[in-house]
Amino acid sequence: MKKPTKQAATRLARLARTPIADNDDDLSELSPAELRILKRRLADAEDRTRYLLASFFSPRFALYYMLADDLWIMNQPKQATLFKRKAAAMAIKALLGPNTSLVKCRVDARGGLVVASIEQPKRIRVARAKR
């Protein structure tokens, strides 16, 4: 890898110091359809809802899916893949099989998973036979 020259470094420093002009006039040139798209994208960027794929065996034992390595991780949701789009998570869920659950969760301002926000599965009580 080449080392940056002194000229390139000074050019970058000069660019970093130049103030960015406020172009409020640019927004008035957008069409109503473009403004709707821009607002939708902004709302999408600010939405902190994410989705996990999980397989719950018991309240204390769950497997979370990591897409990058095609692995299931035991009881560590912070290492699982977070999906921003529900449709993408549903498509992967369809490939994984019927025992996989789509779990809604939230992320903090830095994009890290808030573990307390993970929805736990409803506990099913099984009636036991009397002895």
Backbone as CSV, one residue per row, in Angstrom:
resi,resn,N_x,N_y,N_z,CA_x,CA_y,CA_z,C_x,C_y,C_z
1,MET,0.834,-1.180,0.000,0.000,0.000,0.000,0.880,1.245,0.000
2,LYS,0.556,2.180,-0.862,1.353,3.397,-0.974,1.097,4.322,0.203
3,LYS,2.158,5.009,0.570,2.047,6.015,1.613,1.533,7.304,0.978
4,PRO,0.556,7.979,1.621,0.054,9.216,1.017,1.142,10.284,0.972
5,THR,1.157,11.037,-0.117,2.154,12.094,-0.262,1.777,13.283,0.608
6,LYS,2.728,14.161,0.793,2.492,15.343,1.607,1.453,16.244,0.944
7,GLN,1.469,16.326,-0.385,0.491,17.147,-1.111,-0.924,16.612,-0.896
8,ALA,-1.071,15.291,-0.953,-2.399,14.686,-0.765,-2.889,14.932,0.659
9,ALA,-1.997,14.845,1.624,-2.378,15.076,3.013,-2.825,16.514,3.236
10,THR,-2.104,17.474,2.648,-2.508,18.872,2.820,-3.825,19.152,2.097
11,ARG,-4.029,18.506,0.938,-5.280,18.679,0.205,-6.465,18.150,1.027
12,LEU,-6.275,16.975,1.646,-7.336,16.409,2.477,-7.608,17.281,3.706
13,ALA,-6.560,17.815,4.293,-6.730,18.679,5.461,-7.487,19.953,5.082
14,ARG,-7.190,20.508,3.903,-7.884,21.706,3.446,-9.361,21.411,3.196
15,LEU,-9.642,20.257,2.590,-11.037,19.882,2.341,-11.803,19.671,3.639
16,ALA,-11.131,19.119,4.634,-11.795,18.873,5.912,-12.128,20.181,6.631
17,ARG,-11.346,21.230,6.393,-11.582,22.511,7.062,-12.638,23.369,6.377
18,THR,-12.944,23.099,5.123,-13.903,23.935,4.409,-15.300,23.701,4.959
19,PRO,-16.021,24.760,5.260,-17.365,24.592,5.804,-18.335,24.094,4.733
20,ILE,-19.278,23.309,5.178,-20.302,22.809,4.270,-21.414,23.843,4.211
21,ALA,-21.773,24.240,3.013,-22.809,25.262,2.842,-24.175,24.674,3.140
22,ASP,-25.019,25.443,3.783,-26.391,25.032,4.039,-27.207,25.316,2.789
23,ASN,-27.658,24.281,2.153,-28.441,24.423,0.935,-29.898,24.097,1.225
24,ASP,-30.592,24.997,1.911,-32.003,24.795,2.177,-32.828,24.961,0.910
25,ASP,-32.267,25.651,-0.073,-32.974,25.857,-1.337,-33.136,24.536,-2.096
26,ASP,-32.235,23.584,-1.855,-32.301,22.312,-2.572,-33.577,21.537,-2.230
27,LEU,-34.067,21.679,-0.999,-35.277,20.958,-0.614,-36.506,21.493,-1.339
28,SER,-36.508,22.776,-1.660,-37.665,23.338,-2.355,-37.731,22.868,-3.812
29,GLU,-36.605,22.381,-4.347,-36.585,21.915,-5.716,-37.068,20.477,-5.857
30,LEU,-37.270,19.765,-4.736,-37.698,18.379,-4.800,-39.190,18.290,-5.081
31,SER,-39.565,17.298,-5.825,-40.981,17.072,-6.106,-41.648,16.449,-4.878
32,PRO,-42.966,16.477,-4.789,-43.653,15.850,-3.655,-43.346,14.355,-3.527
33,ALA,-43.201,13.662,-4.634,-42.868,12.232,-4.585,-41.470,12.024,-4.007
34,GLU,-40.519,12.874,-4.402,-39.159,12.773,-3.867,-39.126,13.104,-2.385
35,LEU,-39.925,14.072,-1.961,-39.996,14.401,-0.537,-40.558,13.228,0.264
36,ARG,-41.579,12.540,-0.267,-42.140,11.371,0.412,-41.092,10.277,0.562
37,ILE,-40.332,10.044,-0.494,-39.279,9.030,-0.450,-38.221,9.405,0.574
38,LEU,-37.835,10.660,0.596,-36.829,11.141,1.543,-37.313,10.990,2.981
39,LYS,-38.576,11.359,3.240,-39.134,11.216,4.591,-39.219,9.756,5.004
40,ARG,-39.601,8.878,4.059,-39.693,7.451,4.373,-38.318,6.878,4.708
41,ARG,-37.307,7.277,3.952,-35.958,6.793,4.219,-35.419,7.319,5.547
42,LEU,-35.743,8.561,5.882,-35.314,9.124,7.148,-35.976,8.391,8.314
43,ALA,-37.276,8.129,8.207,-37.984,7.388,9.253,-37.422,5.976,9.373
44,ASP,-37.061,5.372,8.255,-36.481,4.037,8.260,-35.120,4.028,8.944
45,ALA,-34.337,5.077,8.730,-33.015,5.173,9.360,-33.119,5.372,10.860
46,GLU,-34.156,6.060,11.303,-34.319,6.325,12.733,-34.999,5.183,13.478
47,ASP,-35.599,4.233,12.757,-36.282,3.107,13.380,-35.260,2.141,13.964
48,ARG,-35.395,1.816,15.224,-34.437,0.945,15.903,-34.942,-0.483,16.039
49,THR,-36.015,-0.819,15.381,-36.550,-2.172,15.443,-35.731,-3.089,14.536
50,ARG,-35.358,-4.234,15.064,-34.629,-5.245,14.303,-35.290,-6.600,14.546
51,TYR,-34.850,-7.592,13.799,-35.412,-8.935,13.910,-34.290,-9.948,14.017
52,LEU,-34.493,-10.946,14.879,-33.571,-12.062,15.061,-34.273,-13.339,14.642
53,LEU,-33.504,-14.328,14.265,-34.051,-15.658,14.037,-33.587,-16.544,15.181
54,ALA,-34.540,-17.210,15.830,-34.218,-18.009,17.000,-35.001,-19.311,16.988
55,SER,-34.449,-20.264,17.701,-35.128,-21.527,17.923,-35.131,-21.750,19.431
56,PHE,-36.305,-21.687,20.036,-36.423,-21.798,21.489,-36.749,-23.233,21.881
57,PHE,-35.960,-23.788,22.780,-36.215,-25.128,23.295,-36.847,-25.065,24.672
58,SER,-36.441,-24.104,25.464,-36.998,-23.876,26.795,-36.741,-22.413,27.140
59,PRO,-37.307,-21.912,28.229,-37.061,-20.507,28.580,-35.581,-20.183,28.823
60,ARG,-34.792,-21.186,29.164,-33.379,-20.945,29.442,-32.447,-21.399,28.325
61,PHE,-32.988,-22.001,27.305,-32.150,-22.530,26.231,-32.710,-22.099,24.881
62,ALA,-31.936,-21.275,24.192,-32.351,-20.793,22.874,-31.144,-20.776,21.946
63,LEU,-31.408,-21.008,20.691,-30.381,-20.916,19.666,-30.704,-19.718,18.785
64,TYR,-29.703,-18.890,18.520,-29.870,-17.706,17.683,-29.038,-17.890,16.425
65,TYR,-29.580,-17.468,15.290,-28.948,-17.733,13.998,-27.988,-16.630,13.597
66,MET,-26.798,-17.053,13.135,-25.780,-16.133,12.623,-25.630,-16.427,11.132
67,LEU,-26.108,-15.515,10.317,-26.164,-15.718,8.874,-24.782,-15.784,8.223
68,ALA,-23.857,-14.967,8.671,-22.541,-14.877,8.034,-21.802,-16.213,8.047
69,ASP,-21.918,-16.948,9.147,-21.219,-18.226,9.271,-22.152,-19.426,9.143
70,ASP,-23.444,-19.182,8.942,-24.449,-20.233,8.860,-24.374,-21.127,10.097
71,LEU,-24.406,-20.473,11.272,-24.292,-21.172,12.555,-25.438,-20.797,13.475
72,TRP,-25.703,-21.680,14.423,-26.640,-21.393,15.506,-25.813,-21.162,16.761
73,ILE,-26.085,-20.079,17.474,-25.332,-19.701,18.658,-26.220,-19.909,19.874
74,MET,-25.694,-20.587,20.877,-26.491,-20.925,22.053,-26.504,-19.787,23.076
75,ASN,-27.684,-19.265,23.368,-27.943,-18.306,24.446,-27.113,-17.028,24.368
76,GLN,-26.693,-16.613,23.196,-25.932,-15.367,23.037,-26.526,-14.553,21.893
77,PRO,-27.632,-13.865,22.136,-28.287,-13.130,21.055,-27.465,-11.961,20.509
78,LYS,-26.507,-11.453,21.268,-25.701,-10.324,20.775,-24.824,-10.705,19.596
79,GLN,-24.554,-11.993,19.422,-23.714,-12.438,18.308,-24.539,-12.841,17.096
80,ALA,-25.845,-12.867,17.225,-26.708,-13.290,16.122,-26.841,-12.170,15.094
81,THR,-27.320,-12.538,13.919,-27.549,-11.573,12.852,-28.811,-10.775,13.137
82,LEU,-28.700,-9.449,13.065,-29.854,-8.572,13.229,-30.333,-8.159,11.839
83,PHE,-31.594,-8.407,11.568,-32.177,-8.038,10.285,-32.947,-6.739,10.440
84,LYS,-32.709,-5.792,9.561,-33.449,-4.533,9.583,-34.800,-4.694,8.900
85,ARG,-34.861,-5.498,7.886,-36.087,-5.708,7.125,-36.758,-7.010,7.545
86,LYS,-38.031,-6.909,7.873,-38.785,-8.087,8.277,-38.905,-9.069,7.121
87,ALA,-39.062,-8.568,5.909,-39.197,-9.442,4.741,-37.933,-10.280,4.531
88,ALA,-36.766,-9.698,4.737,-35.511,-10.440,4.584,-35.407,-11.531,5.647
89,ALA,-35.792,-11.208,6.875,-35.759,-12.194,7.952,-36.746,-13.330,7.677
90,MET,-37.912,-12.984,7.140,-38.916,-14.006,6.832,-38.429,-14.926,5.708
91,ALA,-37.713,-14.386,4.739,-37.190,-15.201,3.644,-36.154,-16.208,4.153
92,ILE,-35.268,-15.771,5.036,-34.273,-16.672,5.620,-34.960,-17.691,6.520
93,LYS,-35.980,-17.249,7.267,-36.736,-18.141,8.146,-37.377,-19.269,7.347
94,ALA,-37.891,-18.970,6.173,-38.504,-19.985,5.320,-37.481,-21.038,4.891
95,LEU,-36.237,-20.628,4.711,-35.190,-21.577,4.329,-34.739,-22.443,5.501
96,LEU,-34.838,-21.911,6.727,-34.337,-22.625,7.895,-35.295,-23.686,8.420
97,GLY,-36.566,-23.537,8.157,-37.502,-24.563,8.593,-38.574,-24.057,9.528
98,PRO,-39.515,-24.947,9.881,-40.692,-24.528,10.646,-40.434,-24.248,12.128
99,ASN,-39.336,-24.732,12.692,-39.084,-24.534,14.125,-38.366,-23.223,14.436
100,THR,-38.126,-22.431,13.431,-37.444,-21.152,13.616,-38.466,-20.054,13.884
101,SER,-38.172,-19.209,14.860,-39.070,-18.109,15.214,-38.465,-16.775,14.814
102,LEU,-39.313,-15.861,14.416,-38.892,-14.492,14.133,-39.111,-13.692,15.406
103,VAL,-38.035,-13.112,15.927,-38.079,-12.418,17.210,-37.830,-10.934,16.984
104,LYS,-38.748,-10.112,17.458,-38.618,-8.658,17.341,-37.768,-8.152,18.501
105,CYS,-36.857,-7.223,18.214,-36.008,-6.653,19.262,-35.657,-5.214,18.892
106,ARG,-34.873,-4.553,19.734,-34.478,-3.159,19.512,-32.961,-3.041,19.644
107,VAL,-32.418,-2.001,19.026,-30.999,-1.694,19.172,-30.859,-0.323,19.821
108,ASP,-29.705,-0.094,20.446,-29.460,1.209,21.064,-28.942,2.189,20.015
109,ALA,-28.553,3.368,20.444,-28.123,4.418,19.514,-26.867,4.023,18.734
110,ARG,-26.044,3.145,19.293,-24.820,2.711,18.622,-25.038,1.485,17.738
111,GLY,-26.249,0.953,17.732,-26.538,-0.203,16.900,-26.368,-1.531,17.602
112,GLY,-26.073,-1.489,18.904,-25.931,-2.725,19.670,-27.280,-3.243,20.140
113,LEU,-27.408,-4.532,20.246,-28.656,-5.158,20.646,-28.969,-4.872,22.104
114,VAL,-30.218,-4.493,22.389,-30.691,-4.333,23.761,-31.312,-5.673,24.139
115,VAL,-30.608,-6.449,24.971,-31.023,-7.815,25.275,-32.378,-7.840,25.971
116,ALA,-32.660,-6.839,26.792,-33.935,-6.804,27.512,-35.127,-6.622,26.569
117,SER,-34.874,-6.204,25.342,-35.974,-5.969,24.400,-36.390,-7.219,23.641
118,ILE,-35.658,-8.301,23.805,-35.970,-9.527,23.071,-37.245,-10.135,23.641
119,GLU,-38.198,-10.370,22.749,-39.456,-10.973,23.174,-39.237,-12.458,23.415
120,GLN,-39.537,-12.895,24.615,-39.400,-14.306,24.950,-40.658,-15.054,24.515
121,PRO,-40.524,-16.315,24.174,-41.701,-17.076,23.743,-42.657,-17.322,24.907
122,LYS,-43.910,-17.474,24.572,-44.911,-17.765,25.591,-44.684,-19.178,26.115
123,ARG,-44.765,-19.301,27.407,-44.542,-20.604,28.026,-45.836,-21.408,27.960
124,ILE,-45.740,-22.599,27.438,-46.910,-23.459,27.300,-46.933,-24.438,28.468
125,ARG,-48.000,-24.443,29.188,-48.130,-25.371,30.318,-48.798,-26.649,29.832
126,VAL,-48.187,-27.751,30.181,-48.720,-29.041,29.788,-49.367,-29.666,31.014
127,ALA,-50.594,-30.108,30.863,-51.285,-30.760,31.975,-50.666,-32.132,32.203
128,ARG,-50.301,-32.378,33.448,-49.714,-33.666,33.790,-50.773,-34.604,34.345
129,ALA,-50.583,-35.847,34.059,-51.524,-36.860,34.556,-51.334,-37.067,36.047
130,LYS,-52.426,-37.258,36.768,-52.332,-37.518,38.203,-51.918,-38.960,38.431
131,ARG,-51.119,-39.135,39.451,-50.666,-40.501,39.767,-51.493,-41.138,40.819
